[in-house]
Amino acid sequence: MSLRSVRQTGDEILRKKSKEVKDLTPRLKDLIVDMKETMKNLGGCGLAAVQVGVLKNIIVCAPNEEEEPIVLINPEILEKSETMVEDSEGCLSVEGYRGKVLRPKSIVVKAKDEKMNDIEFDAEDFLARIICHEVDHLNGVLYTDKVVEGTLEEIKDDDAGEKE
């Protein structure tokens, strides 16, 4: 397939609410393949369709590089733990910055998989953080809207870390 360009802060589409996927068309299947390739190519660990200019409720997540990315269509967070964790986040749509964000330690997620089968599962720690970050994108929210005051900082090329 092909790599897609990732929309950057200031692009109006990033502030729009994505729409429910009712049918998995051939175009949407191609989009998912492109999203996986784009995310991997850019060194990210999560990507929402809106970030590549498509207002559909689709996200891909890769908490580690060895495993195939998880595809979630129409994801919903059903439950959030009371325990919150503050950690550093970046974003492929907010290049050059990182900041600390408070997120639930664990969540319960309901979605459809790549074959439009209903799925429900628990996610913890890094995977929970990625899913929360990407679901925010589907609702027009960027992590910079939730960053702990005073923690947003510019990063240099030699700084390590995953981008969501």
C-alpha angles and dihedrals in degrees: 000000000000145000116254126213114248117231115237135218110290094039106122094221091069089066095052126098114247123233131242118264109233100171130022100231124189088255091055091047088054089047091055092051090048092048092053092049093045093049093049093045091053095044094246129147097207140023134181122208091240089063089065092044101266117120097212129121097250128126134174122205132190112181088177133020096231096066131067111261118262115241118209121186118194092356119195127187104223099179137014126198118244088231109091126196127203114214141151120272136185131185137213087225094052101051119194099019140092131182141171118262130185111231135165114272090225138014140183112232131198119191146125121266128225090284093049092252116149113251134179125184147153119253125192140189115340096008091050089050093050093049093048090049093050095043087054088057090055087057096048095258124133124202088242087069089062101034116133106255113265096014101093107107139170114250128213126225092257094056112107125222144105122271119220 
